[in-house]
Amino acid sequence: MTDRKYELGNEKLPTLLIKYSTPSIIAMVVNSMYNLVDTIFVGHGAGTLALAGLAVSFPIQMIILALAQTVGIGAASIISRSLGAGDQEKANRVAGTSFIMVAILGICWSVLGQILLEPLLRIFGATPNIMPYAKAYLSVILLGNTFFGLTVSSNNLIRSEGNARAAMITMLIGAFSNIILDPIFIFGFKMGIRGAAIATIIAQIFAFSYVVTYFLSGKSMLNIRKEYLKLDLELVPEILKIGSA
């Protein structure tokens, strides 16, 4: 931790850009490959209608991602500035508040999504033929979207303290776990598109487990103790103001 603080404050900017951007680039490339492989497995293992159901569900997943990124990016900006100013207490409070915000958003989205599942899918173009496949996939994704949101949001916090390598590992765990689990659930267990959704959720749980381990291991600059895991209403507007863009 001390080395990262010194490095961020004293190292030359070009060196920092290369060192901290490279892991993010690798993670994004692998993540794109995982989406491609996921599509291939569903197409071959569940058919063209299942693939269409996946495509219809994708925009709703992007909304979930956007909500998590709103909190994660907003919190990360405040945490970076707080750590730079030496205000460790505020950085910890922001991190704890962001966790609770994402958890609340995830639970609300899960409940509302299940209640409004068919209307949502119709809005995004699900036809009667596609609807069963889209429902089979998205109903599972919505059940586990809180883990997805927390992983995405927390990744921004890890980057905010200068540990791009740990953020990369988080994304790699999720991507490679999903690539391994997809054929097991789709072909091995013959679960079709529902199997793809289950594989995705399990992969996100693995990634989130790594995030939790990282924050509890002492490697993080942030101290996520129980007293910080609460909704600080003074910080919520600032987080949303920055992240909403």
C-alpha positions as CSV (number, residue, x, y, z in Angstrom):
1,M,0.0,0.0,0.0
2,T,2.8,2.4,1.0
3,D,4.6,1.7,-2.3
4,R,1.5,2.5,-4.3
5,K,1.0,5.8,-2.5
6,Y,4.6,6.8,-3.1
7,E,4.5,5.7,-6.7
8,L,1.3,7.6,-7.5
9,G,2.7,10.7,-6.0
10,N,6.2,10.6,-7.4
11,E,6.5,8.5,-10.5
12,K,6.6,10.0,-14.0
13,L,3.2,10.3,-15.7
14,P,4.0,8.3,-18.9
15,T,5.3,5.4,-16.7
16,L,2.1,5.5,-14.6
17,L,-0.1,5.6,-17.7
18,I,1.5,2.5,-19.2
19,K,1.7,0.6,-15.9
20,Y,-1.9,1.2,-14.8
21,S,-3.7,1.2,-18.2
22,T,-2.2,-2.1,-19.4
23,P,-4.0,-4.4,-16.9
24,S,-7.3,-2.6,-17.7
25,I,-6.8,-3.1,-21.5
26,I,-6.1,-6.8,-21.0
27,A,-9.1,-7.2,-18.8
28,M,-11.4,-5.4,-21.3
29,V,-10.1,-7.6,-24.2
30,V,-10.7,-10.8,-22.2
31,N,-14.1,-9.5,-21.2
32,S,-15.1,-8.9,-24.8
33,M,-13.9,-12.4,-25.7
34,Y,-16.0,-13.9,-22.9
35,N,-19.1,-12.2,-24.3
36,L,-18.3,-13.6,-27.8
37,V,-17.7,-17.1,-26.4
38,D,-20.9,-16.9,-24.4
39,T,-22.8,-16.1,-27.5
40,I,-21.2,-19.0,-29.4
41,F,-22.1,-21.5,-26.7
42,V,-25.7,-20.4,-26.5
43,G,-26.1,-20.4,-30.3
44,H,-24.7,-23.9,-30.6
45,G,-26.1,-25.4,-27.4
46,A,-29.6,-23.8,-27.3
47,G,-30.4,-22.7,-30.8
48,T,-31.2,-19.5,-32.7
49,L,-34.3,-18.6,-30.7
50,A,-32.2,-18.9,-27.5
51,L,-29.7,-16.6,-29.1
52,A,-32.4,-14.1,-29.9
53,G,-33.6,-14.3,-26.3
54,L,-30.0,-13.5,-25.2
55,A,-29.9,-10.5,-27.5
56,V,-33.3,-9.2,-26.2
57,S,-32.1,-9.6,-22.6
58,F,-28.7,-7.8,-23.2
59,P,-30.0,-4.2,-23.0
60,I,-31.6,-4.9,-19.6
61,Q,-28.2,-6.3,-18.4
62,M,-26.6,-3.1,-19.6
63,I,-29.1,-1.0,-17.5
64,I,-28.0,-3.0,-14.5
65,L,-24.4,-2.4,-15.4
66,A,-25.0,1.3,-15.9
67,L,-26.6,1.6,-12.4
68,A,-23.6,-0.1,-10.8
69,Q,-21.2,2.0,-12.8
70,T,-23.0,5.2,-11.7
71,V,-22.3,4.4,-8.1
72,G,-18.8,2.8,-8.7
73,I,-17.4,5.6,-10.8
74,G,-18.9,8.4,-8.6
75,A,-17.5,6.7,-5.5
76,A,-14.1,6.0,-7.1
77,S,-13.6,9.7,-8.0
78,I,-14.3,10.8,-4.4
79,I,-12.1,8.1,-3.0
80,S,-9.2,9.0,-5.2
81,R,-9.4,12.6,-4.2
82,S,-9.8,11.8,-0.6
83,L,-6.8,9.5,-0.5
84,G,-4.8,12.1,-2.3
85,A,-5.8,14.7,0.3
86,G,-5.0,12.3,3.1
87,D,-8.6,12.0,4.2
88,Q,-8.7,8.2,4.9
89,E,-11.9,8.5,6.9
90,K,-13.9,9.9,4.1
91,A,-12.5,7.4,1.6
92,N,-13.7,4.6,3.9
93,R,-17.1,6.1,4.4
94,V,-17.6,6.5,0.6
95,A,-16.6,2.9,0.0
96,G,-19.0,1.6,2.6
97,T,-21.8,3.8,1.3
98,S,-21.2,2.6,-2.3
99,F,-21.5,-1.0,-1.2
100,I,-24.9,-0.4,0.5
101,M,-26.2,1.8,-2.5
102,V,-25.4,-1.0,-5.0
103,A,-26.9,-3.7,-2.8
104,I,-30.1,-1.7,-2.4
105,L,-30.3,-1.0,-6.2
106,G,-29.6,-4.6,-6.9
107,I,-32.3,-5.9,-4.6
108,C,-34.8,-3.4,-5.9
109,W,-34.0,-4.2,-9.5
110,S,-34.3,-7.9,-8.8
111,V,-37.8,-7.5,-7.3
112,L,-39.1,-5.1,-9.9
113,G,-37.5,-7.0,-12.7
114,Q,-39.2,-10.3,-11.7
115,I,-42.6,-8.5,-11.3
116,L,-42.3,-6.7,-14.7
117,L,-40.3,-9.3,-16.5
118,E,-42.6,-9.9,-19.5
119,P,-43.5,-6.2,-20.1
120,L,-39.8,-5.3,-20.0
121,L,-38.9,-8.0,-22.5
122,R,-41.7,-6.9,-24.8
123,I,-40.4,-3.4,-24.7
124,F,-37.0,-4.6,-25.9
125,G,-38.5,-6.6,-28.7
126,A,-39.3,-10.1,-27.4
127,T,-41.8,-11.9,-29.7
128,P,-44.0,-14.8,-28.5
129,N,-41.5,-17.3,-29.9
130,I,-38.5,-15.6,-28.2
131,M,-40.2,-14.8,-24.9
132,P,-39.8,-18.2,-23.2
133,Y,-36.0,-18.2,-23.9
134,A,-35.6,-14.6,-22.8
135,K,-37.6,-15.2,-19.6
136,A,-35.6,-18.4,-18.8
137,Y,-32.3,-16.4,-19.1
138,L,-33.2,-13.1,-17.6
139,S,-35.2,-14.4,-14.6
140,V,-31.9,-16.1,-13.4
141,I,-29.7,-13.1,-14.2
142,L,-32.0,-10.8,-12.2
143,L,-31.8,-13.1,-9.2
144,G,-28.0,-12.8,-9.1
145,N,-27.6,-9.2,-10.4
146,T,-26.7,-7.9,-7.0
147,F,-23.4,-9.8,-7.2
148,F,-22.8,-8.5,-10.7
149,G,-23.4,-4.9,-9.6
150,L,-21.2,-5.2,-6.5
151,T,-18.4,-6.7,-8.5
152,V,-18.6,-4.0,-11.2
153,S,-18.8,-1.2,-8.7
154,S,-16.1,-2.5,-6.4
155,N,-13.7,-2.8,-9.4
156,N,-13.9,1.0,-9.8
157,L,-12.9,1.4,-6.1
158,I,-9.9,-0.9,-6.5
159,R,-8.7,1.1,-9.5
160,S,-9.3,4.3,-7.5
161,E,-6.6,3.3,-5.1
162,G,-4.1,2.5,-7.9
163,N,-4.3,-1.3,-7.9
164,A,-5.1,-1.9,-11.6
165,R,-3.7,-5.4,-11.4
166,A,-6.2,-6.5,-8.7
167,A,-9.0,-5.0,-10.8
168,M,-7.8,-7.0,-13.8
169,I,-7.7,-10.2,-11.8
170,T,-11.4,-9.6,-10.8
171,M,-12.5,-9.4,-14.4
172,L,-10.3,-12.3,-15.5
173,I,-11.8,-14.5,-12.8
174,G,-15.4,-13.7,-13.9
175,A,-14.6,-14.1,-17.6
176,F,-12.7,-17.4,-17.4
177,S,-15.1,-18.9,-14.9
178,N,-17.9,-18.2,-17.2
179,I,-16.1,-19.6,-20.2
180,I,-15.4,-22.9,-18.3
181,L,-18.9,-23.1,-16.7
182,D,-20.9,-22.3,-19.9
183,P,-20.3,-25.7,-21.7
184,I,-20.8,-27.6,-18.4
185,F,-24.3,-26.2,-17.8
186,I,-25.4,-25.8,-21.4
187,F,-24.1,-29.1,-22.8
188,G,-23.2,-31.2,-19.8
189,F,-26.3,-30.6,-17.7
190,K,-28.4,-29.9,-20.9
191,M,-29.9,-26.7,-19.3
192,G,-29.8,-24.6,-22.5
193,I,-30.0,-20.9,-22.1
194,R,-31.0,-21.2,-18.4
195,G,-27.6,-22.9,-17.9
196,A,-25.8,-20.0,-19.5
197,A,-27.5,-17.7,-17.0
198,I,-26.6,-19.9,-14.1
199,A,-23.0,-20.1,-15.3
200,T,-22.9,-16.3,-15.5
201,I,-24.1,-15.8,-12.0
202,I,-21.8,-18.3,-10.5
203,A,-18.9,-16.7,-12.3
204,Q,-19.9,-13.3,-10.9
205,I,-20.1,-14.8,-7.4
206,F,-16.5,-16.1,-7.8
207,A,-15.4,-12.6,-8.9
208,F,-17.2,-11.0,-6.0
209,S,-15.6,-13.4,-3.6
210,Y,-12.2,-12.3,-4.8
211,V,-13.2,-8.7,-4.3
212,V,-14.3,-9.4,-0.7
213,T,-11.0,-11.3,0.0
214,Y,-9.0,-8.4,-1.4
215,F,-10.7,-5.8,0.8
216,L,-10.4,-8.0,3.9
217,S,-6.8,-9.1,3.3
218,G,-5.2,-5.8,4.3
219,K,-3.8,-5.2,0.7
220,S,-6.3,-2.4,0.1
221,M,-5.8,1.2,1.2
222,L,-9.5,1.2,2.1
223,N,-10.6,-0.1,5.5
224,I,-14.0,-1.6,5.0
225,R,-15.0,-2.2,8.6
226,K,-18.6,-2.8,9.8
227,E,-19.1,0.8,11.0
228,Y,-18.5,2.0,7.4
229,L,-21.1,-0.3,5.9
230,K,-24.0,2.1,6.1
231,L,-25.8,4.6,3.9
232,D,-24.2,8.0,4.5
233,L,-26.9,10.3,3.2
234,E,-24.4,13.2,3.0
235,L,-22.3,11.3,0.5
236,V,-25.1,9.9,-1.7
237,P,-25.8,13.1,-3.7
238,E,-22.1,13.6,-4.4
239,I,-21.6,10.1,-5.6
240,L,-24.7,10.3,-7.9
241,K,-23.7,13.7,-9.2
242,I,-20.4,12.5,-10.4
243,G,-21.4,9.0,-11.5
244,S,-24.7,9.8,-13.3
245,A,-22.8,11.2,-16.4
